[in-house]
Amino acid sequence: GASASAPSASRDRADRAAAPARIARHPLAKRGAPVPARARPPPPAFASREDIRNAASRARPRAKPASATAAWGPASADDHGSDASRVSGHATKTSPSRGDGDDATSSENQTMFVEFFRQASPYIANHRGATFVVVVPGSVMADPDRSILEGIVQDVAMLNSLGVRVAVVIGSNEQVSAMCEKRSVPVEVHDGYRVTSPESLEIAMEAAGRNNVLVQALLSRGINVAVTRKHGDRGDHVEFLPFGDRNGGGDGSASGNSVGSMDTLSRAGGGSRPGGGATATSGNFITAKRRGIVHGVDFQYTGDVVYVDVDAVAQRMRQGDVVLLSSLGFNAAGEVLNCQCYDVAVSLAVDVAADKLISYVAPQDMPRGEDGARAKYMPLSVAEAYISRLAEKTSRDEDEKKNEVSEPKKSPSMPEQWRWLDREDDEVRGAFELNTAGNGNGNGNGASSPWRRLAEKGLQWRVDGCPQEISAAVFSCKAGVRRAHLIDYTVPGALLLELYTLDGVGSMVSRDRYEGTRAARVEDWIHIKTILEPLAKQGVTVAKTDDELIEEVTSGAFAVTERDGKIIACAALRRYRASENVDGNDEDDASVEIVAEIAAFAVRPGYRNEGRGDQLLEYLEREARRENIEKLFLLTTRTADWFTARGFTHAGAAEKSPLLPPGKKTLPGRNSQLYVRTLDRNE
């Protein structure tokens, strides 16, 4: 593409394995009882060396306690499988033995397969009909290890077969640089953009064409004939293509929630090829303009993306095709322009209202925390702060290089090109809010596309001194894309592991689900009272006096969700010691375990069934994890089903239950039921 960067350092293939996987924990232990450590069992006999080496990339599903005793008491060795036995990414490599082999191994294989399928099934259902934009950078296309690209394309085809609408943006920057050097064509880069001469444009077109054909060839791979024969060839191969509009629309007779007629789902509708594989399509979807002369530099045939033909792209994806785009755009004069790969990806994701922007990155470019560990999840506010720090550090370093005498420096002013990071800028906030409110109404001619509106405001995704992958991820989320994922392309099956397992293997940037949810302030007590009082009259919650409520709000136990200045939901997180101090010392004892009760959980009528309760519950769970609290419990009479669906387990009647922590009192005769849950600290 038009971007250029320093060549990536040589990678040691042994670095593909992530950090050691965590040891499975017991469920909630009985009050005050220590949680025994348990060494990880050896990997199963069927695990290959590659399986063992990459075991850290495979997340285990949360085990469901079989009973209340299992939930609180010591767990048996069968309560959790080992991490190595939860081989998600390679579950189909081996099949249970059907001969006279080891019955134990066969049973273990079957259990592993079933557990993986059960773990993945919610994600399969959730992602069906979603729109993903996947960026395959030029470093992958130029990597001599062909298996990396083959694995990525195979995973993309798998997404397509599972009903995901996929567009793939293929970069070629490294190839163009290498071919220019080989042919003695000068390479000139300014502000991260390549100056594209007529000679380098020919090379860019050659690289883009080669990459497109190569990916098409890999997508055309057929299914294993031996498998189809073993399970019966259906002859008339009809494909199930649930590619209708997720909101009930779509251009076909079948909506996103209906199967439709057999004719609608036949192979004539696109999608999977009769012999297997996926149908790829490409075209002149990107309209661009010449970048022109910037700061005295003539970029010649380098282009800036103006808009994406959203209608055409969406139509191809709805019919089940995998849409392929390169970094080449086209202008009204019939010229080919060399654009930046991430310009294409971000503009497409924003204009098509993608559910996810997924970028493959080199291992050294993965976002890291201060401790050097992978940043698994970054809310938008955290990601903004992350790239701001990187940009400010780069700015200071450049200033120090220019000035021989070191002087105290103020924090650099916010550069114009990344004004979009400033949440206090009303103009910027207004542009993004307009985008998120109107996203998905793509216009084929781009007259009022979200991307174009942002460009007209002078807002650019690129941040000087910050890796382009994380900059593009944050910008996309601010502009309306729901999630952005960064995944290491050297991890086999990284795409599937990130999307279909609990913990994933990459870094996710997300619009902050907790935005609007905060700790309650003292003045919020009257609004909390108006939410809880009607429920107390119905017997759903326990009535409290004004003084009791004010005291609890003041103590910091309550959290609230606010919208447009109105409190619409509330809940309390009450902390308890799991056991009494044996020495009678009232001072905090680090050895005493703290558990927490979720109480007074309510959403105001008119705001229910919109995910507000989930948002509030996740906020409380996040706060509990932050305080190293792993055990939650609640008492309820009416809302058991809702909490059971979110991982809580019934532990019997609450009154006189030995599972309650000291100091927790129950209301006699209310017959409240006790529900418990152990938090996974890595969620």
N, C-alpha and C positions, 0 to 999 in steps of 0.2 A: 504494500500500500504506500501511501504518500508519507507515512510516518517513518521515522528511522530512530534507532537506538543502538547502544553499544551491544556487541555480540554477547550472548549469554555465556556464562562460565560453563566449562565442561562439567557434566553431571556424573556423579558416581551412581550407577544403577542400584547399588546397595542402599542408597538413601530413599528408595521408594517406600520402604517400610516406615510407618509413622511411629509415634511414641508408643511405648508398651501399653497395651489395653488394660483398662481398669479391672480389678477383681470384682466379681459379682458380689453384691451385698445381700445380707439377710433382709427380709422384710422387717416390719416394726417389731422390736423385741419387747419382752414384758418389762413393765415399768422398773427402771433402775438397773436392769440387767445389762451387762456389757455385751457389745456385739462381737462375737468371736471372729478372729481372722481366719480366713480359709485360703489355702494356697490354690492356685489354679490347677485343675486336673490336666494331665497330659493331653495333647491333641489326639483326636480320633485316628484310628489306623488308616482311614481312607484319605486323610489330609495330605496333599502334596507339599513339596518343599515351598512352592510358591504360596500355597494357602497359609502355611505356618509363618512365612516371612511377612505376609501382608495381613496377618490376623488382626493387627491394630486398626486396620481400615474397616473392619466389619463390626458394626454395632449390634449388641445383643438386644432382643426385644425385652420389654419389661415383663417379668414373670407375674402371673396372677396367682395370688394365694388361694388355695383351695378352700380355706375356711378361716373363721376368725382366729382360731388357735394358730394357724399358720401365719396369719397376718401379724400377730403380736408376739408369739412365742418363738423359740429357737426353730430354725428351719432345717429340714433334712437336706442331705446332699443332692436330693432330686428336685429341690425347689427351684434351682437355677441351673441352667446348662453353662458350660464353660464358654468363654469368649471364642475359643478356637472352634467350638462346635456350632457356632452361629455363623457359618460361612455364607454370607449373603451374596457376595459378588460372584461366587463360583459354584453356586448350589446345583447348577445343571451339568457340571463337568462329569459327575459320577452319578450312577444310579444304583439303587439298592440291588444287591446280589439276589438273583432268583434261582441260583443253582444250589449246590450242596455246600456253599461256603459258610463262613462264620455267621450264625444267625444273629449274634449280638451286634456285629458290624452292620448287617442289613437293617436291623431295627433302628440303629443309631442314624443311619443314612435317612431312613424314612422319617424319623422324628425331626431331624435337621431340616429336611425339605418342607415338612408341614409347618414347622415353626417359622421358617423364612417366609413361606407364603402367607401365613396369618399376619406376620409383622408387616409385610408389604401391602396387603390388601387394602387398608385404609388409604394409603398413598396412591395406589393404582386408581381407586375410585375418585379420589380428590383431584388427581391430575388429568383424568379423562376429559377431553374437550378444552383443556387449558392451552394457552399460547406461550410457547417458549422460544426465545431467540438465543441461539448458541453461537458463541464466537470461537472459531478455531484459528489461532494466530499463525503467522508465517513460520514461527519457530517450530511448530508441530509439523507443518508441511515440509520443512527443510530438514527435519531430524532424520539422520540415517537409519534409526531404528523404525522400520516400517510398521512394526507391530503396534506402535503407539497410535498412529493414524487409523489403522485397521480396527483397533479396539474402540476408538472414539466413534467411528462411523457405524460400527456394529451396535453400539449403545444408542446412537441416534435412531437407527432403524428400529430398535426395540421400543423406544419411546413412541415412534410413529405407529407401531403395531398395537400399542396399548391405548391408542386414541388421543395422543397428544399432538397438537398442531405445532409443527417444528419448522423454524426458519434457521438456516445455518449461514453465518457470515464467515467467509474464508479469507484469511489474510495471506499476504505473499511478500511482506517486507524483506525478510531475510533472504529470500530467493532472488528478489530484484537486486539487492545490494551485492550478492555473490556474483550474479550474472553480469552486472555492470563492471565489477572489478575484473572479471574474466575477459570481458570484451573491451577493456580500457575506456569505459564510459565514465566521465567524472561524476562523483556523488557529492551533492551539495545539500546540506540540511540547515534550516533556520527555524527556530522556535518549534522544533519537533516535526516540521513538515518538510518533505523532500521537494527540491526544485526538480520538476519533471521536464526534461528536455525531450525533443522528438525521439532521440535515440533511446532514452530511458523509458519513454512511453511505450515504444515497441516491445521492450523487455517486460514491462509491467503487463501488457496484454498477453504476451506469451506465457508468463508465469500464471496469470489468472486463468487462462484457458486450460493450461495443463492441470492446474489444481481442480478446476471444475469437472473436467473429464475423469480425473482420478477418483474423486469422491462419488461421481455418478456410477463408475464401475464398481466401487465397493458397495454402494447401496443396491446394486443389481444382483448381488450374490443370492443364490437360491437356497431354499430350505433343504435340510438333510432328507434325501429321498428315503433312506432306510427308516427314518422315524415315521414318515407318513405312511409307508407301506406296513410298518409294524402295527400302527394304530388304525389303519384302514384309510385308503385314498378315497375321498368323497366324490371323485370324478368332477362334477360341476363344482368348482371351487368358489364358494361364495364367501366374501369377506364381510365381517362385521365392522362397520365403520362409524363409530359414534362421534362424528365430527360436527354435529349440529351446533348451533349457537348455545352456549352454556346458559344463556338467559331465556331460552325458549325460542329464539329467532332462528336465523340461518337462511340459506338460500334454497334448501331442498325441502322436500315434503316432510321429512322427519326432523323433529325438533331435537334439542340436546337431550331431552329426557325420554324420548320415545324411540322405539326400534324402527318404525316405519315399514314400508313394504319391502318385499324381497328384491324387487327391481331397484329400489333406492339404494339397497345395500350391496348390489352386485358389483362386480369388478368394473363395470362400465362407469361407476361413480368415481373412480380413481383410487388412490391409496396403495395397498399392497399389490404387488405384481402377481399374475397367475402362478408363476413358478416360485414365488417367494421373493423376499427383498422388498424394497420400497421404491415408489416412483418419484424421481427427482425432477424438478422443473426450475428453470432460470429464465431471465429475460431482462429487458431494459426497465426495471422497476425503479431505479434511482435517478432522479433528475438532479443535476449538479450545475454549478457555475464556476467559471475560472476564479481562482483565488486572487489573481491579479498581482499588483505590485504592492507589497507591504514593507514599510520601513526601507524603501528604496530597492528591495529585492523583487525581481520579476520571477514569479513561480511558474510561469509558462503554462504547462498542461496539468498543473496540480489543481484539483477542484475542491470546492466546498459543497456538501450536500445541501440541497434546497428543500426537497421533500421526497417522500417515498410514495409510490402508487399503492396506497393502502388497500383500495378496493380490489386491485388485481392480485396482490399478495394474499389477502384474506380469502378470496375466492379459491385460489389454489390450495390453501391450507384446509379450507372447509371440505374440499373434495378429497382430502387425504394425502396430498402430495407433500413431499419435503421440499421446501423452497430453498434454493441455493443462491446466495448473493456473493459477489466478489467486492473488491474495493474500487471497482470502476463505475463511474457515473457517466451520464450523457446529458448534453445541453441542447438547446433549441436549434443550434447551428449544425447539429449532427456530428459533433465532435465527441471523442472519448476523452474523459478526464480521469486522472489518477487521484482518488480520494483517500482519506485516512480510514483505515479499517474500522476503528471505533466510532468515527463519524457515522458510518453506515449503520453499525450495530445500534448505537444509541438512538439515532433518528428513527430507525425501524421499530425498536422497542417502544419508544414514546408514542409514535403515530399509530401503531397497530394496537396500542393498549395491552402490551404483553403482560402476562402474569409473572414471568421470570426472564431476567437477562442472565445468562450463564456464560462465564468466561473461563477458558482454560488458560492457566498461567504457569510459568516456570516455578519450580520449588522455592527459589530464592525470592520470588516476588509475592509469595503468599503473605497476607497481613499477619503481623506478630504482635503479641502483647509485650508489656514491659519485661515480663519474665522469659521472653523468647518463644513462648508456646503459641500455637496456632490460635488466632482469634476466631473462635467457632461462630459466634453470633455478635453482630454489632448493630444495635438500634441506630436509626438514622442520626440521632443526635451525637452518639458516640463516634460514628464513622466520620461525621463532619469535623469533630474535634481532632480526630486522628490525622486527617489529611491537612487540616489547618496547621497542626504542629509540624508536619513534614515540610509544608510550604514555607512556613516561617523560618525553620532551620535552614533550608536552602537559601532563602533570601539573606539571612545573616551571614552564612558562609560566603556568599558571593560578595557581599559588602566588605567582609574582612579581607577578601583577596584583593579588592580594589584599593583598600586603605592600608598602608603599611603601618600606621600608628593605630593601635587598638584603642577605641574610645567606647565609653558606655553607650549602648544603643537602646532606643525605645523599640517597642514592638512595632514591626513594619505595618504601614497602613495596608488596607485590603486592596489588592490589585483589582483593576476593573474587570479583568476576564474571569475572576471568581468571586464577584460580588454576590453571586447566588448562595454563597455560604452564610451570608449575613442574614440571620433570621429577623433582625430588627429593621431591615430595609423593607418598607411598605410596598414599594414598587416590585421588588423581587418576590415577596411573599404573595402579592396579588397575582403575578404572572403564573406562579406555580399552582396557586389555588384554582385559577381559571383552568389550568391544564387538568388537574385531578378531577375537577367537576365535569369537564366536558370531554374527557378522554374516551376514545372508542368511537367517536363520530368522525372517523377518518374521511377525508375528502380526496377523491381520486386525483383532482388537479392541484391539491396542496394549497389552495387559496387561503385556507384558515387552519392549516394543520397545526397541532400543538408544537411540533418541532420548529415550524416556521415562526410561530408567535414568539417563542423563546429566543430564536436567533435575531428577530427584529428588535428585541429588548437588549441585544448585545450580550446575552448570557451564553457562555461557552462552558462545555463540560470539562475541558482540559485545565488542569491546575499545574502551574510551573513547579517543578521540584517534587512532584508526587507521581507515583506509578499510574499510568493511564488506566489500568484495569480498575483500581479502586475509585479513581475519579469518575470514570464512566458509570460505575455501579451506584455511587452516591447520587450523582446527577439524575440518573434514570429513576431512582426511587423518589427523589423529590419531584420529578416530573410526572409521576403517576404509575410507574411500574411497581408492582406489589413487592417483589423480592428480587434481589440480585445475588448471585452465587459466584464465588471464585474457587476454582478447583485445580488441583495439581495434576497436570497432564501426564506425569510420570507414574501416577497411581493407577494400576489396572482397574477398569470398571468404575472409575471415580464418579462418573455421571450418575450411574445407577445407585451407587452407594450413597451419594449425596441426596438423591431425590426419594429413595425408597427405603431408607433406614432411619432409625430414630435420631442418632447422633450425627450422621453424615461424616464426610471426610474433608469438607472444604470450609470456607468462610462465607457466612450469609449476612448481607446487609438488608435491613428491612425498615420500611416506614414504621416508626415507633408505635407499636400497638398500645403502649402504655401512655401515649400522649393524651393528656386530659385526665389521667388517673394520678392521684397524688395523696400524700398524707393529709388528713383532715386538720383544719385549723379550728381554733376555739369557736370562732364565729359561725362555723358550719353546723354546730350542734342543732340549731333550730331546724335546718333543712333535713338533717338526718332524722330528727324527730318526726317531721311530716311524712317521711318515707316509711318509718317503722311503725308509727302509731296505728294506721289502719290494719297492718298485718298482726299487730299485737291483739287488736280487738277480735280478729278472726282466729286467734290461737296459733298462728303460724310462727310468731316470734314471742319471746318473753318480754312482758312490759317492764319498762324502766322509768324511774322518776326522773325529773329534769336534772336534779343534782347528780344522780348516778350517771346519767348520760354525759353531762358536762365534765364530770371527773374522768370518765373513760376517754372522752375525746381529748381532754387536756393531757392525759398520760401518753398519747401518741399511738393508741391501739387502733384507731379508725383510719380507714382509707376511703376516699370518695372519687367518683368519676364526675367530671364537670363538662358541660357542653354549653357554649355560649353564655357562660356565667351562671348556669343553673346546675345544681347538684342533682344528678339523675340516678345515682347508685351509691351504695355504701356497704361496708363490711368491716369487721373488726378482726384483728389478729392478736389473740391474747396469749401471752407467754406464761408457761408454768415450769417449775422444776419437776423432772421426772421422778425424783426421790428426795427425801429429806436429808439434810446434812447430819451425818451421824455424830459429829462433834458439837452440834448445836450452834456453830458459828454462823452469824447472819451475813457475814461478808460473802461476796460472790466467790463461789468455788468453781474453778475451771473444770474440775473433774465431774461436776454434776451436769447431767444432760438436760437440755432445755427442749421441751415440746411446745407446740402451739395449737391453739383452738381457733377454728374459723367460725365466727359467730355474727349475728345480726346482718346476714348476707341478704341484700334486697336490691331490686332494680325498680325504679318508678314505672308505673303503668304508662304505656305509650312508647316506652323505649325497650320493651322486652322483645325477645326473639330476633335481636339484631347483633348478637355476639357481645353485648355489654357485660353479661355475667362472666363469660369466658375471659374477657379482657381484665375484669376485676380480679378473678381468681388467679390468673397468671401473674398479675402484679403482686398479690399476696404471696404466691409461691416464690417469686423472685426475691421478695424481701426476706422470706424465711431462709432461702439459700444463702443470701448475703450475710445473715447472722449465724450461719452454720447449723440451722435447725433442719433436721431431716424428717421428723415425725409430726404429722398433722392429724388432728381429729376434729370431729364436729358432732353436735347433737341435733337431730332433726325429727320432725313428725310428719312433714308434708313433702319435702323436697328430696327424698332419698334417691329416686330414679335419676334426677339430674346429676347428683354428685357421684352416683355409681358409674354413670357413663363417663365420668372424668377421672376414674382411677381409684375412687374410695371404696373400701371393702366393709361390709356389714360385720360388726363385732358384738352383736347382741344388744340387749337392753342397757341403757346408760345408767339407770338407777342402781346404786350399790355395785357397779362394775369394778372389779379389781384393776381394770386396765386404765381407769382414769387417774390422772396425776393427783398428788396431794394438793388440797386447796380448791379443787374443782367441785362445786356443789351442784346437785341436780334438784329440780322442782318435783317434790313428791306428787304422784298421781298423774303426772303429765305423760308418762310412758314414752319418753324420748328414746330414740334409737341411736346407738353409737356407731360411727363410721370412721375408719382410720385409713391413713395412706402414708407410705414412705416415699420421700422425694428422692429422685435420682439427681445427684448434684451435677451431673454432666448433661442434663437436659437443657 
